[in-house]
């Protein structure tokens, strides 16, 4: 059951990230947040990898993606809370709102990954 929920979470988050990444290229401001091109590229890439992990033939893909993706996004949030705004020279324009979003997504992804049983 938890593995099925992880798969649903990974596919759903992948679809949302792809949508935000694509729309961000045409609308730089969404939900009162500014999305520079580099931020959109990261969302698009993360979303495509999530869809690949969630829809692929590897049964362990959603669990692994949740653990890896969750770790990365949680670390990005922590770095943002510590004052990181950009990855020089890449402009990400991180702010407190993004930090909380990244923390929430990271923790949800970790929960999905840890809740999934490793396939035998």
DSSP file (Angstrom, degrees, kcal/mol; ACC not computed):
  #  RESIDUE AA STRUCTURE BP1 BP2  ACC     N-H-->O    O-->H-N    N-H-->O    O-->H-N    TCO  KAPPA ALPHA  PHI   PSI    X-CA   Y-CA   Z-CA
    1    1 A X     >        0   0    0      0, 0.0     4,-2.1     0, 0.0     5,-0.2   0.000 360.0 360.0 360.0 -47.1    0.0    0.0    0.0
    2    2 A X  H  >  +     0   0    0      1,-0.2     4,-2.4     2,-0.2   114,-0.2   0.864 360.0  54.3 -64.0 -34.9    2.7    2.5    1.0
    3    3 A X  H  > S+     0   0    0      2,-0.2     4,-2.0     1,-0.2    -1,-0.2   0.887 107.8  49.6 -65.4 -38.0    4.6    1.7   -2.3
    4    4 A X  H  > S+     0   0    0      2,-0.2     4,-2.3     1,-0.2    -2,-0.2   0.893 110.8  49.7 -66.9 -39.4    1.5    2.5   -4.3
    5    5 A X  H  X S+     0   0    0     -4,-2.1     4,-2.8     2,-0.2    -2,-0.2   0.888 109.2  52.2 -65.7 -38.6    1.1    5.8   -2.4
    6    6 A X  H  X S+     0   0    0     -4,-2.4     4,-2.8     2,-0.2    -2,-0.2   0.908 109.4  49.9 -63.2 -40.8    4.8    6.6   -3.1
    7    7 A X  H  X S+     0   0    0     -4,-2.0     4,-2.5     2,-0.2     5,-0.2   0.927 111.9  47.3 -63.7 -44.5    4.2    6.0   -6.8
    8    8 A X  H  X S+     0   0    0     -4,-2.3     4,-2.7     1,-0.2     5,-0.2   0.928 113.5  48.9 -61.6 -45.0    1.1    8.2   -6.8
    9    9 A X  H  X S+     0   0    0     -4,-2.8     4,-3.0     2,-0.2     5,-0.3   0.930 112.3  47.5 -60.8 -46.3    3.0   10.9   -4.9
   10   10 A X  H  X S+     0   0    0     -4,-2.8     4,-2.2     2,-0.2    -2,-0.2   0.916 115.0  45.0 -64.5 -44.0    6.0   10.8   -7.3
   11   11 A X  H  X S+     0   0    0     -4,-2.5     4,-2.4    -5,-0.2    -1,-0.2   0.928 116.0  46.9 -66.1 -44.2    3.9   10.9  -10.4
   12   12 A X  H  X S+     0   0    0     -4,-2.7     4,-2.3    -5,-0.2    -2,-0.2   0.932 114.2  46.0 -64.3 -46.3    1.7   13.7   -9.1
   13   13 A X  H  X S+     0   0    0     -4,-3.0     4,-2.6    -5,-0.2    -1,-0.2   0.876 112.0  53.5 -65.6 -35.1    4.6   15.8   -7.9
   14   14 A X  H  X S+     0   0    0     -4,-2.2     4,-2.5    -5,-0.3    -2,-0.2   0.926 109.0  47.8 -62.7 -44.8    6.4   15.2  -11.2
   15   15 A X  H  X S+     0   0    0     -4,-2.4     4,-2.3     2,-0.2    -2,-0.2   0.902 113.3  48.3 -63.3 -40.9    3.4   16.4  -13.2
   16   16 A X  H  X S+     0   0    0     -4,-2.3     4,-2.9     2,-0.2     5,-0.2   0.925 112.0  48.9 -65.9 -44.3    3.1   19.5  -11.0
   17   17 A X  H  X S+     0   0    0     -4,-2.6     4,-2.6     2,-0.2    -2,-0.2   0.899 111.7  49.0 -64.2 -40.4    6.8   20.3  -11.3
   18   18 A X  H  X S+     0   0    0     -4,-2.5     4,-2.6     2,-0.2     5,-0.2   0.936 112.8  48.3 -63.0 -45.0    6.7   19.9  -15.1
   19   19 A X  H  X S+     0   0    0     -4,-2.3     4,-2.8     2,-0.2     5,-0.3   0.932 113.8  45.7 -61.4 -46.5    3.7   22.1  -15.3
   20   20 A X  H  X S+     0   0    0     -4,-2.9     4,-2.2     1,-0.2    -1,-0.2   0.904 113.4  51.2 -63.6 -40.8    5.3   24.8  -13.0
   21   21 A X  H  X S+     0   0    0     -4,-2.6     4,-0.6    -5,-0.2    -2,-0.2   0.917 114.7  41.3 -62.6 -44.4    8.5   24.6  -15.0
   22   22 A X  H >X S+     0   0    0     -4,-2.6     3,-1.2     1,-0.2     4,-0.6   0.949 116.6  47.0 -69.7 -49.5    6.8   25.0  -18.4
   23   23 A X  H >X S+     0   0    0     -4,-2.8     4,-2.6     1,-0.3     3,-1.3   0.858 103.5  65.3 -61.9 -34.7    4.4   27.7  -17.3
   24   24 A X  H 3< S+     0   0    0     -4,-2.2    -1,-0.3    -5,-0.3    -2,-0.2   0.766  93.6  59.7 -60.7 -26.3    7.3   29.6  -15.6
   25   25 A X  H << S+     0   0    0     -3,-1.2    -1,-0.3    -4,-0.6    -2,-0.2   0.779 116.1  33.3 -71.6 -25.0    8.9   30.2  -18.9
   26   26 A X  H << S+     0   0    0     -3,-1.3     2,-0.5    -4,-0.6    -2,-0.2   0.719 128.2  35.9-100.9 -27.3    5.9   32.1  -20.1
   27   27 A X     <  -     0   0    0     -4,-2.6    -1,-0.3     1,-0.1     8,-0.1  -0.914  62.9-171.9-130.1 103.1    4.8   33.6  -16.8
   28   28 A X  S    S+     0   0    0     -2,-0.5     7,-3.6    -3,-0.2     2,-0.5   0.681  74.7  56.4 -73.7 -16.1    7.7   34.6  -14.6
   29   29 A X  E     +A   34   0A   0      5,-0.2     2,-0.4     3,-0.0     5,-0.2  -0.969  61.8 161.3-120.2 122.8    5.4   35.5  -11.6
   30   30 A X  E >  S-A   33   0A   0      3,-2.4     3,-2.0    -2,-0.5    -6,-0.0  -0.999  71.1  -2.4-136.4 136.8    3.0   32.9  -10.2
   31   31 A X  T 3  S-     0   0    0     -2,-0.4     3,-0.1     1,-0.3    -1,-0.1   0.838 129.4 -59.5  54.8  35.5    1.4   32.9   -6.8
   32   32 A X  T 3  S+     0   0    0      1,-0.2     2,-0.4    -3,-0.0    -1,-0.3   0.720 114.7 117.5  64.3  24.3    3.3   36.1   -6.0
   33   33 A X  E <   -A   30   0A   0     -3,-2.0    -3,-2.4    64,-0.1     2,-0.5  -0.955  62.5-131.8-120.3 141.1    6.6   34.3   -6.5
   34   34 A X  E     -A   29   0A   0     -2,-0.4     2,-0.6    -5,-0.2    -5,-0.2  -0.789  16.4-163.5 -93.1 131.5    9.2   35.1   -9.2
   35   35 A X        -     0   0    0     -7,-3.6    58,-0.1    -2,-0.5    57,-0.1  -0.877   5.9-160.7-117.2  97.1   10.5   32.2  -11.2
   36   36 A X    >>  -     0   0    0     -2,-0.6     4,-1.8    56,-0.4     3,-0.6  -0.324  37.2 -99.6 -69.8 162.3   13.7   33.0  -13.1
   37   37 A X  H 3> S+     0   0    0      1,-0.2     4,-2.3     2,-0.2     5,-0.2   0.859 122.1  54.3 -53.1 -41.5   14.6   30.7  -16.0
   38   38 A X  H 3> S+     0   0    0     53,-0.4     4,-2.2     1,-0.2    -1,-0.2   0.891 106.9  51.6 -62.5 -38.0   17.1   28.6  -14.0
   39   39 A X  H <> S+     0   0    0     -3,-0.6     4,-2.2    52,-0.5    -1,-0.2   0.905 109.8  50.2 -63.4 -41.1   14.5   27.9  -11.4
   40   40 A X  H  X S+     0   0    0     -4,-1.8     4,-2.8     2,-0.2    -2,-0.2   0.885 108.1  52.8 -64.2 -38.9   12.1   26.7  -14.2
   41   41 A X  H  X S+     0   0    0     -4,-2.3     4,-2.9     2,-0.2     5,-0.2   0.921 109.3  48.9 -63.6 -43.2   14.8   24.4  -15.6
   42   42 A X  H  X S+     0   0    0     -4,-2.2     4,-2.7     2,-0.2     5,-0.2   0.911 113.1  47.4 -62.6 -41.9   15.3   22.8  -12.2
   43   43 A X  H  X S+     0   0    0     -4,-2.2     4,-2.6     2,-0.2    -2,-0.2   0.926 113.5  47.9 -64.7 -43.7   11.6   22.3  -11.8
   44   44 A X  H  X S+     0   0    0     -4,-2.8     4,-2.5     2,-0.2    -2,-0.2   0.934 114.3  45.6 -62.7 -46.8   11.3   20.9  -15.3
   45   45 A X  H  X S+     0   0    0     -4,-2.9     4,-2.3     2,-0.2     5,-0.2   0.925 114.0  48.6 -63.6 -44.9   14.2   18.5  -14.8
   46   46 A X  H  X S+     0   0    0     -4,-2.7     4,-2.3    -5,-0.2    -1,-0.2   0.911 112.6  49.4 -60.7 -42.4   13.0   17.4  -11.4
   47   47 A X  H  X S+     0   0    0     -4,-2.6     4,-2.5    -5,-0.2    -2,-0.2   0.902 110.4  48.8 -64.6 -42.6    9.5   16.8  -12.7
   48   48 A X  H  X S+     0   0    0     -4,-2.5     4,-2.3     2,-0.2    -1,-0.2   0.900 112.3  48.4 -66.1 -39.9   10.7   14.8  -15.7
   49   49 A X  H  X S+     0   0    0     -4,-2.3     4,-2.7     2,-0.2    -1,-0.2   0.898 110.9  52.0 -65.5 -39.2   12.9   12.6  -13.5
   50   50 A X  H  X S+     0   0    0     -4,-2.3     4,-2.9     2,-0.2     5,-0.2   0.928 110.4  47.3 -62.1 -45.1   10.0   12.1  -11.1
   51   51 A X  H  X S+     0   0    0     -4,-2.5     4,-2.5     2,-0.2     5,-0.2   0.908 112.5  49.9 -63.2 -40.7    7.7   11.0  -14.0
   52   52 A X  H  X S+     0   0    0     -4,-2.3     4,-1.2     1,-0.2    -2,-0.2   0.920 114.7  44.3 -62.3 -43.9   10.4    8.7  -15.2
   53   53 A X  H  < S+     0   0    0     -4,-2.7     9,-0.4     1,-0.2    -2,-0.2   0.888 118.4  43.4 -68.6 -38.9   10.9    7.2  -11.7
   54   54 A X  H  < S+     0   0    0     -4,-2.9    -2,-0.2    -5,-0.2    -1,-0.2   0.819 123.4  34.0 -78.3 -31.4    7.1    6.9  -11.1
   55   55 A X  H  < S+     0   0    0     -4,-2.5    -1,-0.2    -5,-0.2    -2,-0.2   0.479  97.4 103.8-103.6  -3.8    6.1    5.5  -14.4
   56   56 A X  S  < S-     0   0    0     -4,-1.2     6,-0.1    -5,-0.2     5,-0.1  -0.085  82.3-108.8 -73.8 176.3    9.1    3.4  -15.2
   57   57 A X  S    S+     0   0    0      4,-0.0     2,-0.7     3,-0.0    -1,-0.1   0.609  88.7 100.8 -83.0 -13.2    9.4   -0.3  -14.9
   58   58 A X    >   -     0   0    0      1,-0.2     3,-1.6     2,-0.1     4,-0.4  -0.644  60.2-157.9 -78.1 114.7   11.7   -0.2  -11.9
   59   59 A X  T 3  S+     0   0    0     -2,-0.7     4,-0.3     1,-0.3     3,-0.3   0.738  92.6  54.0 -64.9 -22.5    9.5   -1.0   -8.9
   60   60 A X  T 3> S+     0   0    0      1,-0.2     4,-2.6     2,-0.1    -1,-0.3   0.478  82.3  95.4 -90.2  -2.8   12.0    0.7   -6.6
   61   61 A X  H <> S+     0   0    0     -3,-1.6     4,-3.0     1,-0.2     5,-0.2   0.911  82.4  47.2 -56.6 -50.6   12.0    4.0   -8.6
   62   62 A X  H  > S+     0   0    0     -9,-0.4     4,-2.5    -4,-0.4    -1,-0.2   0.897 114.0  48.3 -61.6 -39.1    9.4    5.9   -6.5
   63   63 A X  H  > S+     0   0    0     -4,-0.3     4,-2.1     2,-0.2    -2,-0.2   0.951 115.1  44.2 -64.9 -48.7   11.1    5.0   -3.2
   64   64 A X  H  X S+     0   0    0     -4,-2.6     4,-2.8     1,-0.2     5,-0.3   0.918 113.6  50.6 -62.4 -43.9   14.5    5.9   -4.5
   65   65 A X  H  X>S+     0   0    0     -4,-3.0     4,-3.0    -5,-0.3     5,-0.5   0.932 109.2  51.6 -60.9 -44.9   13.3    9.1   -6.0
   66   66 A X  H  X5S+     0   0    0     -4,-2.5     4,-1.8    -5,-0.2    -1,-0.2   0.902 113.5  44.3 -58.4 -42.1   11.5   10.1   -2.8
   67   67 A X  H  X5S+     0   0    0     -4,-2.1     4,-1.7     2,-0.2    -2,-0.2   0.931 120.9  38.0 -69.9 -45.7   14.6    9.6   -0.8
   68   68 A X  H  X5S+     0   0    0     -4,-2.8     4,-2.4     2,-0.2    -2,-0.2   0.961 121.2  43.3 -70.8 -51.7   17.0   11.3   -3.2
   69   69 A X  H  X5S+     0   0    0     -4,-3.0     4,-2.8    -5,-0.3     5,-0.3   0.898 114.2  52.0 -60.9 -43.2   14.7   14.1   -4.2
   70   70 A X  H  X<S+     0   0    0     -4,-1.8     4,-2.1    -5,-0.5    -1,-0.2   0.895 110.0  48.6 -62.4 -41.0   13.6   14.7   -0.6
   71   71 A X  H  X S+     0   0    0     -4,-1.7     4,-2.3    -5,-0.2    -2,-0.2   0.935 113.5  46.7 -63.9 -46.5   17.1   14.9    0.6
   72   72 A X  H  X S+     0   0    0     -4,-2.4     4,-2.4     1,-0.2    -2,-0.2   0.945 114.9  44.8 -62.9 -49.4   18.1   17.4   -2.2
   73   73 A X  H  X S+     0   0    0     -4,-2.8     4,-2.1     1,-0.2    -1,-0.2   0.860 112.9  51.3 -67.4 -34.4   15.0   19.7   -1.7
   74   74 A X  H  X S+     0   0    0     -4,-2.1     4,-2.4    -5,-0.3    -1,-0.2   0.910 111.2  48.2 -66.7 -40.8   15.3   19.6    2.1
   75   75 A X  H  X S+     0   0    0     -4,-2.3     4,-2.8     2,-0.2    -2,-0.2   0.882 109.5  52.8 -65.6 -38.0   19.0   20.6    1.8
   76   76 A X  H  X S+     0   0    0     -4,-2.4     4,-2.4     2,-0.2    -2,-0.2   0.915 110.3  48.9 -61.7 -42.1   18.0   23.4   -0.6
   77   77 A X  H  X S+     0   0    0     -4,-2.1     4,-2.6     2,-0.2    -2,-0.2   0.932 111.7  47.9 -62.9 -45.9   15.5   24.7    1.9
   78   78 A X  H  X S+     0   0    0     -4,-2.4     4,-1.5     1,-0.2    -2,-0.2   0.925 112.2  49.4 -61.7 -44.4   18.1   24.6    4.7
   79   79 A X  H  <>S+     0   0    0     -4,-2.8     5,-2.5     1,-0.2    -1,-0.2   0.896 111.2  50.9 -61.1 -39.6   20.6   26.4    2.6
   80   80 A X  H ><5S+     0   0    0     -4,-2.4     3,-1.6     1,-0.2    -2,-0.2   0.906 107.6  51.3 -64.5 -42.4   17.9   29.0    1.7
   81   81 A X  H 3<5S+     0   0    0     -4,-2.6    -1,-0.2     1,-0.3    -2,-0.2   0.797 106.8  56.2 -64.3 -26.8   17.1   29.5    5.4
   82   82 A X  T 3<5S-     0   0    0     -4,-1.5    -1,-0.3    -5,-0.2    -2,-0.2   0.406 133.3 -88.2 -86.7   2.9   20.8   30.0    6.0
   83   83 A X  T < 5S+     0   0    0     -3,-1.6     2,-0.3     1,-0.3    -3,-0.2   0.389  76.3 144.7 113.3  -3.6   20.9   32.8    3.4
   84   84 A X      < +     0   0    0     -5,-2.5    -1,-0.3     1,-0.2     3,-0.1  -0.539   8.6 161.1 -69.8 126.7   21.5   31.2    0.0
   85   85 A X        +     0   0    0      1,-0.4     9,-2.4    -2,-0.3     8,-0.3   0.682  63.4  13.8-111.9 -33.7   19.6   33.0   -2.7
   86   86 A X        -     0   0    0      6,-0.2     2,-0.8     7,-0.2    -1,-0.4  -0.924  63.0-126.1-139.5 160.2   21.5   31.9   -5.8
   87   87 A X  B >   -B   90   0B   0      3,-2.0     3,-3.8    -2,-0.3    -3,-0.0  -0.828  64.7 -93.9-105.3  88.1   24.0   29.3   -6.9
   88   88 A X  T 3  S+     0   0    0     -2,-0.8     3,-0.1     1,-0.4    -2,-0.0  -0.135 110.1  11.8 -48.8 130.3   26.5   31.7   -8.5
   89   89 A X  T 3  S+     0   0    0      0, 0.0     2,-0.6     0, 0.0    -1,-0.4  -0.941 116.4  82.8 -91.8  12.4   26.3   32.2  -11.4
   90   90 A X  B <  S-B   87   0B   0     -3,-3.8    -3,-2.0     1,-0.0     2,-0.8  -0.675  71.8-142.3 -83.7 120.0   22.9   30.5  -11.6
   91   91 A X        +     0   0    0     -2,-0.6   -52,-0.5    -5,-0.2   -53,-0.4  -0.727  36.3 155.4 -85.7 112.7   20.1   32.9  -10.5
   92   92 A X        -     0   0    0     -2,-0.8   -56,-0.4    -7,-0.3    -6,-0.2   0.659  37.3-147.3-105.3 -25.7   17.5   31.0   -8.6
   93   93 A X        -     0   0    0     -8,-0.3   -59,-0.2     1,-0.2    -7,-0.2   0.910  25.1-173.1  58.4  46.7   16.1   33.9   -6.6
   94   94 A X        +     0   0    0     -9,-2.4     2,-0.3     4,-0.1    -1,-0.2  -0.428   8.6 169.0 -70.4 145.0   15.3   31.8   -3.5
   95   95 A X     >  -     0   0    0     -2,-0.1     4,-2.6     1,-0.0     5,-0.2  -0.837  51.6 -80.4-144.4-177.9   13.4   33.5   -0.7
   96   96 A X  H  > S+     0   0    0     -2,-0.3     4,-2.2     1,-0.2     5,-0.2   0.875 126.5  52.6 -59.2 -39.9   11.6   32.6    2.5
   97   97 A X  H  > S+     0   0    0      1,-0.2     4,-2.1     2,-0.2    -1,-0.2   0.942 111.6  45.9 -61.8 -46.7    8.4   31.5    0.6
   98   98 A X  H  > S+     0   0    0      1,-0.2     4,-3.4     2,-0.2     5,-0.3   0.894 109.0  57.1 -61.6 -39.1   10.4   29.2   -1.6
   99   99 A X  H  X S+     0   0    0     -4,-2.6     4,-2.3     1,-0.2    -1,-0.2   0.915 108.6  45.0 -60.7 -43.1   12.3   27.8    1.4
  100  100 A X  H  X S+     0   0    0     -4,-2.2     4,-2.5     2,-0.2    -1,-0.2   0.893 114.3  49.4 -67.7 -38.6    9.1   26.7    3.1
  101  101 A X  H  X S+     0   0    0     -4,-2.1     4,-2.7     2,-0.2     5,-0.2   0.944 112.9  46.8 -63.4 -47.4    7.8   25.2   -0.2
  102  102 A X  H  X S+     0   0    0     -4,-3.4     4,-2.6     1,-0.2    -2,-0.2   0.884 112.2  50.9 -63.0 -38.0   11.1   23.3   -0.7
  103  103 A X  H  X S+     0   0    0     -4,-2.3     4,-2.7    -5,-0.3     5,-0.2   0.933 111.9  46.7 -64.6 -45.1   11.1   22.1    2.9
  104  104 A X  H  X S+     0   0    0     -4,-2.5     4,-2.4     2,-0.2     5,-0.2   0.927 115.3  45.2 -62.0 -46.0    7.5   20.9    2.6
  105  105 A X  H  X S+     0   0    0     -4,-2.7     4,-2.4     2,-0.2    -1,-0.2   0.909 113.9  50.7 -64.7 -41.7    8.2   19.1   -0.7
  106  106 A X  H  X S+     0   0    0     -4,-2.6     4,-2.4    -5,-0.2    -2,-0.2   0.928 112.5  44.8 -62.4 -45.9   11.4   17.7    0.6
  107  107 A X  H  X S+     0   0    0     -4,-2.7     4,-2.4     2,-0.2    -1,-0.2   0.890 113.3  50.2 -68.3 -38.9    9.8   16.3    3.8
  108  108 A X  H  X S+     0   0    0     -4,-2.4     4,-2.4    -5,-0.2    -1,-0.2   0.909 111.6  49.3 -63.3 -40.5    6.8   14.9    1.9
  109  109 A X  H  X S+     0   0    0     -4,-2.4     4,-2.5     2,-0.2    -2,-0.2   0.916 111.0  48.8 -65.3 -42.9    9.2   13.2   -0.5
  110  110 A X  H  X S+     0   0    0     -4,-2.4     4,-3.1     2,-0.2     5,-0.3   0.911 110.6  51.4 -62.1 -41.2   11.3   11.7    2.3
  111  111 A X  H  X S+     0   0    0     -4,-2.4     4,-2.2     1,-0.2    -2,-0.2   0.917 110.6  48.3 -61.6 -43.0    8.1   10.5    4.0
  112  112 A X  H  X S+     0   0    0     -4,-2.4     4,-1.0     2,-0.2    -1,-0.2   0.908 114.4  46.8 -63.4 -41.2    7.0    8.8    0.7
  113  113 A X  H  < S+     0   0    0     -4,-2.5     3,-0.4     1,-0.2    -2,-0.2   0.925 115.4  43.2 -67.5 -45.2   10.4    7.2    0.3
  114  114 A X  H  < S+     0   0    0     -4,-3.1    -1,-0.2     1,-0.2    -2,-0.2   0.807 110.5  56.5 -72.0 -28.7   10.8    6.0    3.8
  115  115 A X  H  < S+     0   0    0     -4,-2.2     2,-0.3    -5,-0.3    -1,-0.2   0.739  91.1  89.0 -74.4 -21.7    7.2    4.7    3.9
  116  116 A X  S  < S-     0   0    0     -4,-1.0     2,-0.3    -3,-0.4   -56,-0.0  -0.588  79.0-128.6 -80.6 134.7    7.8    2.5    0.9
  117  117 A X        -     0   0    0     -2,-0.3     2,-0.4     1,-0.1   -54,-0.1  -0.591  28.4-108.5 -77.7 141.8    9.0   -1.0    1.5
  118  118 A X        -     0   0    0     -2,-0.3    -1,-0.1     1,-0.1   -58,-0.1  -0.572  41.7-111.6 -69.7 127.2   12.1   -1.9   -0.6
  119  119 A X              0   0    0     -2,-0.4    -1,-0.1     1,-0.1   -59,-0.0  -0.278 360.0 360.0 -61.6 145.2   10.9   -4.4   -3.2
  120  120 A X              0   0    0     -3,-0.0    -1,-0.1     0, 0.0    -2,-0.0   0.447 360.0 360.0 -93.6 360.0   12.2   -8.0   -2.7
